[in-house]
Amino acid sequence: MRLGIYQCDAGGLSTSARLRALELRLAEREVDLMVCPELFASGYMGADHAALAEPATGPFFDAVAEMAKRHETAVCYGYPEAADGVIYNAARLVGAEGAALANHRKRLPSPGSFEEDTFANGDTPTLVEHGGLRIAIIICYEVEFPESLRKAAQHRAELALVPTALVDRWGVVAEKLVPTRAFENGLWLAYANHAGQEDGARYLGGSRIVAPDGVEEAVAGDTETVIVAEVDAERVAAARNRLPYLRDAVKL
């Protein structure tokens, strides 16, 4: 699988402008799966998430689904989901044929943030088979818990997609924690962040694709870009055979 991350500088853009920016990036780079940041559809900081929230198969989904078909590329994007009379911080995976493959609702809000008062919490992990890989979807703060990735790996996840909105004061998360999570679970990890500024906050950028042996195959700077890496299941098997953390963790 040729995996891409769209690290976008979309602060203040309208929904339609965000879609146009994504279409441009999909046209520029041939990838099998493109991952966009947390709350990509609405913006993270300062957005009116209640006004911009929509169902999992709402207008934004329809636009991305058509785009995915045109470019024959699966897309994972963050958005505010309206469901059950509440709003969730969610991430949607759309297949290259425009089909809805998975929808993940963030299970833990980022502490001390507007999320605590804005979004309801999801209650289940999300795993799906796609492109010959078993994929987990995890959003931002969830990746900072060893339990999140360990449970995904124990359920045979080989790739974790992690839309995020990490500001520049938390570089340790992208630079230290994310490679560690990939290494200690022997899986691929795609960490997709924003770039630039939004509502007075500056994002770190620092999106990265990390291999199961902890090697950073692609790392972004702090500006808008697309990074790409070739992802395969063979490196998952090799990493887990060399260091059988998943097998031996149950003995502790």
Buried (B, 14 or more C-beta within 10 A) or exposed (E): BBBBBBBBBBBBBEBEEBBBBBBEBBEEBEBBBBBBBBBBBBBBBEBEBEEBBBEBEBEBBEBBBBBBBEBEBBBBBBBBBBBEEEBBBBBBBBBBEBEEBBBBBBBBBBEEBBBEEBBBBBEEBBBBEBBEBBBBBBBBBBBBBEEBBBBBBEEBBBBBBBBBBBBEEBEEBBBEBBBBBBBBBBBBBBBBBBBBBBEEBBBBBBBBBBBBBBBBBBBBEBEBBBBBBEBBBEBBEBBBEEBEBBEEEEEE
